[in-house]
Amino acid sequence: MKEIKRAVLIVLDSLGIGALPDADGFGDAGADTFGHISETVKDLDIKNMQSLGFCNIYGVAGGRLGIKYPKGTFCRLGEKSAGKDTTVGHWEIAGLISKIPFKTYPEGFPAEFIAAFEKKIGRKVIGNHPASGTAIIEELGHIHESTGSPIVYTSADSVFQIAVNTDVIPLEELYDMCATARKMLVGDWACGRVIARPYVKEGGKRIRTADRKDYSVSPPEDTVLDKLEAAGKRVHAIGKINDIFNGKGITTSVHTVSNEDGVDKTIEALETDFSGLIFTNLVDFDAKYGHRRDPLGYGRAIEAFDKRIPDIMEAMSEDDILILTADHGNDPTFTGTDHTREYVPLVMWGERIEKGNDLGTRDSFADIGATLAEVLGCEPPPCGKSML
């Protein structure tokens, strides 16, 4: 194959396609994000994803939505990393498998950490237990707003989240608190991500804003992003990608406020002339619909993305390829409000990509990173096998 000039890698955040064999060990046996959405939204209109072969992937929606002549290459990918969170999922996509899971805090963060954190920021905190972000601001928002005490909480993932009303605590102070927590959450208090969760109150309703910010640890080894950067390629991060990799291997980045904005910025990047990778995360699927257990909203969000696929394809040249995948599941029909341990889809399309090629089931998300290295012309990442 002639060397590809650019790859457009879009992570449909949390769009899993069925429980992994080890899902029971994570409490996720029977989870199937896309399958259960397709059962809930009976009239799901995703003809563009179908045309690429998304619904021809083994096991997707029980085979009900597959078509006869898909025009992409497709498969499903298992996860080798020890976890089901955003960070390890994206790192594995980029060719780095995490053997040791990030530490989680199902009982909340240790009292000694909370005391030390309160001393550093000069405020008492409230909360400190696993919760849905939208639920906890309703539960504790009135206390926070009357006392100025920030709300801290976690989930089944390795996250320390701080929610504040930005009319009570300014956004920059929230970011400073998160930066402080990030420096502290190492060693015995290790944590994968610190997340700023600002909200406002409008018409009596508490509404989270688009000013979320993630503070991650850096990948412990070079990923395909670093390899591309070393080869003189541009790695353009869209959405929370820059945060997930803590800027490591990223040459340029841009923030987004929604899935729609993420697609717009992806197309804007395609309209510039460069060689390398456009790496986009569309977080609304996970944040707005998966965690909030809203299968109908999730389905409509998939439809909205599907309608934008022709716009993306139109902006591509014959030397570009498009890759659609996910980083974990978040079944909106499942118990709880957390991620689910699932296979993820892989669809590739481009003028130079074989049509209708079913690659079956592959062992690791890391095969994406290995494939990117081969098609874009750089050293391979630590893990993964190229799909070429």
C-alpha positions in Angstrom: 0.0 0.0 0.0 1.2 3.5 -0.8 2.0 5.5 2.4 -1.1 7.2 3.7 -0.6 11.0 4.2 -3.1 11.4 7.1 -5.3 9.2 9.3 -8.4 10.5 11.0 -9.0 8.5 14.2 -12.3 9.2 15.8 -13.1 7.6 19.2 -16.9 7.3 19.7 -16.4 7.4 23.5 -18.0 4.4 25.2 -19.6 2.8 22.1 -18.9 -0.8 23.1 -20.3 -3.7 21.1 -20.7 -6.5 23.6 -19.2 -7.9 26.8 -15.7 -9.2 26.8 -15.1 -12.8 27.9 -13.7 -11.5 31.2 -16.5 -9.0 31.8 -17.9 -11.0 34.7 -14.8 -10.2 36.7 -15.7 -6.5 36.3 -19.4 -7.0 37.1 -20.3 -6.4 33.5 -21.5 -9.8 32.2 -24.3 -9.2 29.6 -23.4 -5.6 28.9 -23.8 -4.5 25.2 -23.8 -0.8 24.7 -24.7 -0.6 21.0 -26.8 -3.8 21.0 -29.1 -2.6 23.8 -29.4 0.9 22.3 -30.4 -0.7 19.0 -33.1 -2.7 20.8 -34.3 0.4 22.6 -34.3 2.8 19.6 -36.3 0.6 17.1 -36.0 3.0 14.2 -32.2 3.7 14.7 -31.1 5.4 11.4 -27.4 4.9 10.9 -27.2 4.1 7.2 -23.7 5.7 6.8 -22.2 3.6 9.6 -24.0 0.6 8.1 -22.5 1.3 4.7 -19.0 1.3 6.2 -19.5 -2.2 7.8 -20.1 -1.2 11.4 -23.1 -3.5 11.7 -21.3 -6.3 9.9 -18.8 -6.6 12.7 -19.1 -10.0 14.4 -21.8 -9.9 17.2 -23.0 -6.4 16.6 -26.7 -6.2 17.3 -27.0 -9.9 16.7 -26.3 -9.4 13.0 -29.7 -7.8 12.5 -28.4 -4.6 10.9 -25.6 -5.8 8.6 -25.6 -5.1 4.9 -24.6 -7.1 1.9 -21.8 -5.0 0.4 -20.1 -2.8 3.0 -17.4 -0.4 1.7 -15.0 -0.4 4.6 -12.7 -2.8 6.5 -14.0 -3.8 9.9 -13.5 -5.9 13.0 -14.0 -6.0 16.8 -11.1 -5.5 19.2 -10.6 -7.0 22.6 -8.9 -5.2 25.5 -5.7 -6.4 27.1 -5.3 -3.6 29.6 -6.4 -4.2 33.2 -9.3 -1.8 33.3 -12.3 -0.3 31.5 -11.6 3.4 31.8 -10.9 6.2 29.4 -7.2 6.5 30.1 -6.2 2.9 29.7 -8.5 2.5 26.7 -6.9 5.4 24.8 -3.4 4.4 25.8 -4.1 0.9 24.4 -5.5 2.4 21.2 -2.1 4.2 20.9 -0.2 1.0 21.4 0.5 0.9 25.2 -1.1 -1.9 27.3 -1.6 -1.2 31.0 -1.0 -4.4 32.9 -1.6 -2.9 36.4 -5.0 -1.1 36.8 -5.2 2.4 38.2 -6.2 2.5 41.9 -9.9 3.1 42.5 -11.7 4.4 45.6 -15.0 2.7 46.1 -15.2 4.0 49.7 -14.1 7.5 48.8 -10.6 8.9 49.1 -8.7 8.4 52.4 -9.4 10.8 55.2 -5.7 11.8 55.5 -5.7 12.8 51.8 -8.9 14.8 52.1 -7.5 16.6 55.2 -4.3 17.4 53.3 -6.2 18.6 50.2 -8.4 20.8 52.3 -5.4 22.4 53.9 -3.8 23.1 50.5 -6.9 24.7 48.9 -8.1 26.5 52.0 -11.6 25.1 51.9 -13.5 22.2 53.4 -14.9 19.7 50.9 -18.2 17.8 50.8 -19.2 14.5 49.2 -16.2 12.1 48.8 -18.0 9.1 47.6 -18.8 7.4 44.3 -21.6 9.1 42.5 -23.1 10.2 39.1 -21.9 13.7 38.4 -25.4 15.0 37.6 -26.9 13.4 40.7 -24.3 14.6 43.2 -24.7 18.3 42.2 -28.4 17.9 42.8 -27.8 16.1 46.1 -25.1 18.5 47.5 -25.4 21.6 45.3 -27.4 23.6 47.8 -24.8 22.9 50.5 -21.9 23.8 48.2 -23.7 27.0 47.1 -24.3 28.1 50.7 -20.9 27.2 52.2 -18.5 27.5 49.3 -17.3 23.9 49.9 -16.5 22.2 46.7 -18.1 18.8 45.9 -15.6 15.9 45.5 -16.6 12.5 44.2 -15.3 9.5 42.4 -16.7 6.5 40.4 -15.8 2.9 39.5 -12.9 4.5 37.5 -9.7 5.9 39.0 -11.0 9.5 39.1 -11.0 12.4 41.6 -13.7 14.8 40.4 -14.4 18.3 41.7 -17.8 20.0 41.0 -18.4 23.6 41.7 -20.9 26.3 40.7 -18.8 28.8 38.9 -20.8 31.6 40.4 -19.6 30.4 43.8 -16.1 29.4 43.0 -14.6 30.9 39.8 -13.5 28.6 37.0 -9.8 29.4 37.4 -9.9 28.6 41.1 -11.5 25.2 40.3 -8.7 24.5 37.8 -6.1 25.5 40.4 -7.7 23.1 42.9 -7.6 20.3 40.3 -3.9 21.0 39.5 -3.2 20.8 43.3 -5.0 17.5 43.5 -3.1 16.2 40.5 0.2 16.9 42.2 -1.0 15.2 45.4 -2.6 12.0 43.9 0.5 10.0 43.5 2.2 7.2 45.4 -0.1 5.8 48.1 -2.8 8.2 46.9 -2.3 7.4 43.2 -5.2 8.2 40.9 -5.6 8.1 37.1 -7.4 11.4 36.4 -8.5 14.5 38.2 -11.5 16.1 36.5 -12.9 19.6 36.8 -16.7 19.5 36.7 -18.0 23.1 36.6 -21.7 23.9 36.5 -24.1 26.8 36.6 -27.6 27.3 37.9 -30.1 28.5 35.4 -33.9 28.7 36.0 -33.4 26.6 39.2 -31.6 23.8 37.3 -28.0 22.9 37.8 -26.4 22.4 34.4 -22.8 21.2 33.8 -20.8 23.4 31.4 -18.4 22.6 28.6 -15.5 23.8 30.7 -14.6 20.4 32.0 -10.9 19.8 32.1 -9.0 16.5 32.7 -5.7 16.2 34.5 -4.1 12.9 33.7 -0.8 11.2 34.3 1.5 10.8 31.4 1.8 7.4 29.7 4.8 5.6 31.2 6.2 4.7 27.7 6.1 6.2 24.3 3.0 5.6 22.3 2.4 5.8 18.6 1.8 9.5 19.1 5.4 10.0 20.3 6.6 7.8 17.4 4.7 10.0 14.9 6.0 13.2 16.5 9.6 11.8 16.3 9.1 11.1 12.6 8.2 14.7 12.0 4.5 14.1 11.7 1.8 16.3 13.1 -0.4 14.8 15.9 -3.5 17.0 16.1 -5.6 16.3 19.2 -9.3 17.2 19.2 -11.5 17.2 22.4 -10.1 15.6 25.5 -7.3 13.7 23.7 -4.6 16.1 24.9 -5.7 15.8 28.5 -5.8 11.9 28.3 -2.1 11.8 27.2 -1.1 14.8 29.3 0.2 16.4 26.1 2.7 13.6 25.5 3.2 13.0 21.8 0.7 15.8 20.9 1.9 18.6 18.6 -1.3 20.7 18.4 -4.6 20.5 20.2 -8.0 22.1 20.4 -10.9 22.0 22.9 -14.4 21.0 22.0 -17.8 21.7 23.6 -19.9 18.9 22.0 -19.8 16.0 19.6 -21.0 18.3 16.8 -18.2 20.7 17.6 -15.7 17.8 17.6 -16.8 16.8 14.1 -16.6 20.5 12.9 -13.1 20.8 14.2 -12.1 17.5 12.6 -13.3 18.8 9.3 -11.5 22.0 9.8 -8.3 20.1 10.4 -8.8 18.1 7.3 -9.0 21.3 5.3 -5.4 22.1 6.2 -2.4 20.6 4.5 -0.2 18.4 6.7 1.0 14.8 7.2 0.1 12.9 10.3 -2.8 12.0 12.6 -6.0 13.8 13.5 -7.1 12.2 16.8 -10.6 13.1 17.9 -12.7 12.1 21.0 -16.5 12.5 20.9 -17.2 12.5 24.6 -21.0 13.2 24.6 -21.8 9.6 24.0 -20.2 8.7 27.4 -20.7 11.8 29.5 -24.3 12.8 28.4 -25.9 9.5 27.7 -23.9 6.5 28.9 -23.3 7.7 32.5 -26.8 9.2 32.7 -28.3 5.9 31.5 -30.2 7.4 28.6 -30.4 4.9 25.8 -32.8 7.0 23.7 -30.5 10.0 23.9 -27.5 7.9 23.2 -29.2 6.4 20.1 -30.1 9.9 18.8 -26.5 11.0 19.4 -25.3 8.1 17.2 -27.8 9.1 14.5 -26.5 12.7 14.7 -22.9 11.6 14.2 -23.9 9.2 11.4 -25.4 12.2 9.5 -22.0 13.9 9.7 -20.0 11.0 8.2 -20.5 12.2 4.6 -19.2 15.6 5.6 -16.0 14.0 7.0 -15.6 11.8 3.9 -16.1 14.8 1.6 -13.2 16.7 3.4 -10.8 13.8 3.0 -8.4 13.3 0.1 -7.4 10.0 -1.6 -4.4 9.8 0.6 -6.4 9.9 3.9 -8.0 7.1 5.9 -10.8 7.3 8.4 -10.9 5.0 11.5 -13.8 4.8 13.8 -13.5 3.0 17.2 -14.3 3.3 20.9 -12.4 3.1 24.2 -14.7 1.0 26.4 -18.4 0.5 26.9 -21.0 2.4 28.9 -24.3 0.4 28.4 -27.1 2.9 29.2 -29.5 0.0 30.0 -27.1 -1.6 32.5 -27.0 -1.4 36.3 -25.1 1.5 38.0 -23.7 4.5 36.1 -20.2 3.4 35.2 -18.3 2.1 32.2 -18.7 -1.5 31.0 -16.0 -4.0 29.9 -16.7 -4.6 26.2 -15.3 -5.2 22.8 -15.0 -2.1 20.7 -15.7 -1.6 17.0 -13.1 -0.9 14.3 -14.1 0.5 11.0 -11.6 1.8 8.4 -12.4 3.6 5.2 -10.5 5.4 2.4 -9.7 5.3 -1.2 -6.8 2.9 -0.4 -8.6 0.7 2.0 -10.0 -2.6 0.9 -13.8 -2.8 0.7 -15.8 -5.4 2.6 -12.8 -6.9 4.4 -13.9 -8.6 7.7 -10.9 -8.9 10.0 -12.9 -10.8 12.6 -11.9 -10.5 16.2 -8.5 -9.1 17.2 -6.8 -9.3 20.6 -6.1 -5.7 21.4 -7.0 -2.1 20.8 -3.2 -1.7 20.3 -3.6 -3.0 16.8 -4.9 0.4 15.9 -1.6 2.1 17.0 0.5 -0.5 15.2 -1.6 0.0 12.0 -1.2 3.8 12.3 2.6 3.4 12.6 2.7 1.3 9.4 0.4 3.4 7.2 1.9 6.8 8.4 5.5 5.7 8.3 7.0 5.7 11.8 8.4 3.2 14.3 5.8 0.9 15.8 4.5 1.5 19.4 5.3 -1.0 22.2 2.3 -3.3 21.6 -0.1 -4.3 18.8 0.0 -5.9 15.4 -0.7 -4.0 12.2 -4.0 -4.9 10.5 -2.5 -4.4 7.0 
